[in-house]
Structure formats: structure tokens, C-alpha cells
Amino acid sequence: MTEPARILVVGGGYVGMYTALRLQRQLRAELRAGTAEIVVVTPEPYMTYQPFLPEAAAGSLSPRHVVVPLRRVLDHCRIVIGEVRSVDHAKRTATLATLATEEEGTGATELTYDELVIAPGSVSRTLPVPGLADHGIGFKTVEEAIGLRNHVIEQMDIASSTRDPALRDAALTFVFVGGGYAGVEALAELEDMARYTARYYHNVKPEDLRWVLVEASDRILPEVGAEMGRYAIRELRGRNIDVRLETRLDSCEDRVAVLSDGTRLPTRTVVWTAGVKPAPVLAATDLPLNERGRLRCTAELAVDGAPHAWAAGDAAAVPDVTAEEPGRECAPNAQHAVRQAKVLAENIAASLRGQPLKQYAHAYAGSVASLGLHKGVAHVYGRKLKGYPAWFMHRAYHLSRVPTFNRKARVLAEWTLSGLFKREIVSLGSLEHPRAEFELAAAPPPDPGDKPSS
């Protein structure tokens, strides 16, 4: 018997999950006959719908409803929880480490494949800012979003109970670096949440909280256009949020954020959302990369010059065939990623069947962004919206895009209930260290013969 054609999908994010989902449908007959196999290698057993992370951080959505379990959705795929460390496409092999290989201590294993879909996504793009590694907080995963929510509420607890005015001011100062979607939406949602939470503290008022947005360029939310970006700045400043344009974070050592304009901000919270970069695994392949470290791709989403290798999303530099100026590439965002995944799956199926491939072509429809509850900006198909209509469009669009009817129903139900009841203001920071209490209880009691050292 001949071995089935193995399609290896590296990554379980937008592109990885949607490509595998579409391949399940495109190759239904081949999967049933055993002539094709789809293997998805991913570090986590779920796909995170990242546009919902700010609402998860603010408590508007439950964390489990912003993730999609891959084993349930990709029921005709083989899911491997692990990381691809390197790819030798000339030999059609990938080296990966799984949870089992770590436990066994056997080292990484090799997996052969016939078709490769490389979609590991991106990681936070950091700069060599002193103190950032020690004190910075990221905002790319659901764990980081919930950890940030717990952290903000804990800072309010510290401020409420301390007698040290310097500690109180530092605890109530929140610095966000990066004026893109992630930074603006996270700041706006958390400011909303913290302002509401302050009513339950006897000595913390909303005006005591200081929120600072630091952006190196001269605008925020460039995707929604200059006019809507200026409106967003006015909206944020109207809520007493300090927006610093053309400003950089130079240092955050010793819990002091030092900005390029000379400002020194004692703070216990520095959230880094200043862009992303391709996943490191791309550099550990023999596939062609461009100057930004992304895979060089054709309009058919094939890796240029590497037969049987495919890519899309953050990892891929895909030419934009709808652009007027030549040489322009598709933006690495979710709008393109989801649509690219559909074409990518169809082209892989066509390639296996010896059929012609089609090009990916999608004119950018526009962007929507939330600025907190009932506030937002949008620039869609040439129309500009702000305030409640933009916020409603933001929710409607993302509700339509989150995968599976199950998740859509749960998200809609939570939004409905959150409109009827009060916000949750509980910090569950102990979830990040679930064994701490048991370890303390299980520790051997001190020897009564031991005397305290003088």
C-alpha cells in the first residue's frame, strides 16, 4: 500500500486552523479513502481569536469563549501539541519537539511530509529597552490578557491599602507602548473596566488613575485613516488618557518608565504592544525569506521557488494583485489571513489533483476598532463611522468572523448578559500560581529546636 500524502500544517492560529478546516472539506474523499493525511503541529490545543483579547481583559467575555478548541473543529486532522524547531524542505522533513519528547528526554523527532503549510504566526517585536524584559507585559495571548486584567485590579488593591503615596501613584499609573489595534483597544477596554471598578473602592477614584499611551509615530490606528485616528485621539484624551505621539520608551528600569521626551513615570505597569515580527522558526528553514524575515510567496500562496511549500498570514509576503502600484504586499492582518487560508486550502487540493491554481486577490475592505464600551471608529468601504455605530459594527463584524456556531452563540449570549448585569470586578491572580497554597500547606513544619538567627 502507498503511504498517504501528508500535509503538514505548522501553526494552529488563523491561517493554520482555517487552512486545515478548509482542507478537511476539500479533501473529504481522500481523507476517507486514506490517500491523504492532515497533520497540524501547534504549541497550544486551541486557536485564539485575538480581536476579542481586549474584551477578555476587560471582563466582557470569558477567556474560554475567545479560543477555539482545535480537536473539536479539526476532527479529521491529526493534532500534535508541540513546536516545529526547523524545516529541511529539500528533504521534506520537519524537526519538532512535543510534550512527550520533553517527558521522555529523547530530544526532537523528525516528521516527513509531502506538502508543507507554514503558518506559525508572529511574536512580539521588542526593542533593547532597559528593564523591558523584567517589567514589560505583552498582549498577544489569552493568558497575557487575563494576567493583565488581574494585574490592573491588584494594583488598585495595592493603592487602596498602602500608606506610601509614591507606591500608590506608581500602582495607579498604567503605561501602554504602541498605538496600533492591540495597544489602543487594550488600553481603552481596561480603562473602562478600571473606571467602573473604582466605584467599589472607598479611597480610589477614577481620576486617581493615570493612563498613558506612548506611540513613536505621529498617529494612532493608521488602518482606519488619518481622520478617524485624530478622532480616536480626541476621544481618548477626553477620557483623561495621556496620548504621547512621536515619543518612545527609552527605559523602564527600577519600575520607572523613561520616555524620549524626558518624562519619568514611576509605574508598576508597562504594556508592550509595539508591533510584531515573524516567528523565529522561519529563520530555521531553507525557504526563501525577504528582508523583513517573511517567506517570499507568489500570488497563489506558494513559497517562491520551493515546490510543495505554502504560506499565508503573518509569515508570508504575498503580492497584492489588487494594488495599483506594483510590488505592494498584502498587509499581515486577520482580514487577509482568513481569506488567504481559504484560497491556500483550495490550491493545495488542486495541486494534489493536478488542477490549475488560482491567485489570491482581495481589495482591502477597511478597518474597525473599539475604544471601549459603546465607543469606536471605523473606515469601511470608504465610509467613516465613529461612536456607537462604529462600536456596533466592530462587534457585528467580529461576531461574524469568529469560527463555529458554538462560539458565535456563546459570545452573543455573554454580550447580552453583560448588558443586563454589572461587570465582574474579581481578580483571580492566584490562577497564575495554582499550587502555591498547597505547596505552603505541604511544606514540612519548622523544627521547634531551631532558633532564629540573631
C-alpha positions, 0 to 999 in steps of 0.5 A: 500500500502507498503511504498517504500524502501528508500535509503538514500544517505548522501553526494552529492560529488563523491561517493554520486552523482555517487552512486545515478546516478548509482542507478537511472539506476539500479533501473529504474523499481522500481523507476517507479513502486514506490517500491523504493525511492532515497533520497540524503541529501547534504549541497550544490545543486551541486557536485564539481569536485575538480581536476579542483579547481586549474584551477578555481583559476587560471582563466582557467575555470569558477567556474560554469563549475567545479560543477555539478548541482545535480537536473539536473543529479539526476532527479529521486532522491529526493534532500534535501539541508541540513546536516545529524547531526547523524545516529541511524542505529539500528533504521534506522533513520537519524537526519538532519537539512535543510534550512527550519528547520533553517527558521522555528526554529523547530530544526532537523527532523528525516528521516527513511530509509531502506538502508543507503549510507554514503558518506559525504566526508572529511574536512580539517585536521588542526593542533593547529597552532597559528593564523591558524584559523584567517589567514589560507585559505583552498582549498577544495571548489569552493568558497575557490578557487575563494576567493583565486584567488581574494585574490592573485590579491588584494594583488598585488593591495595592493603592487602596491599602498602602500608606506610601503615596509614591507606591500608590501613584506608581500602582495607579499609573498604567503605561501602554507602548504602541498605538496600533489595534492591540495597544489602543483597544487594550488600553481603552477596554481596561480603562473602562473596566478600571473606571467602573471598578473604582466605584467599589473602592472607598479611597480610589477614584477614577481620576486617581488613575493615570493612563498613558499611551506612548506611540513613536509615530505621529498617529494612532490606528493608521488602518482606519485613516488619518481622520478617524485616528485624530478622532480616536485621539480626541476621544481618548484624551477626553477620557483623561488618557495621556496620548504621547505621539512621536515619543518612545520608551527609552527605559523602564528600569527600577519600575520607572518608565523613561520616555524620549521626551524626558518624562519619568513615570514611576509605574508598576505597569508597562504594556508592550504592544509595539508591533510584531515580527515573524516567528523565529522558526522561519529563520530555521528553514531553507525557504526563501525569506525577504528582508523583513524575515517573511517567506517570499510567496507568489500570488497563489500562496506558494513559497517562491521557488520551493515546490510543495511549500505554502504560506499565508498570514503573518509569515508570508509576503504575498503580492497584492494583485489588487494594488495599483502600484506594483510590488505592494504586499498584502498587509499581515492582518486577520482580514487577509489571513482568513481569506488567504487560508481559504484560497491556500486550502483550495490550491493545495487540493488542486495541486494534489489533483493536478488542477490549475491554481488560482491567485489570491486577490482581495481589495482591502475592505477597511478597518474597525476598532473599539475604544471601549464600551459603546465607543469606536471608529471605523473606515469601511468601504470608504465610509467613516463611522465613529461612536456607537455605530462604529462600536456596533459594527466592530462587534457585528463584524467580529461576531461574524468572523469568529469560527463555529456556531458554538462560539458565535452563540456563546459570545452573543449570549455573554454580550447580552448578559453583560448588558443586563448585569454589572461587570465582574470586578474579581481578580483571580491572580492566584490562577497564575500560581495554582499550587502555591497554597498547597505547596505552603500547606505541604511544606514540612513544619519548622523544627521547634529546636531551631532558633532564629538567627540573631 
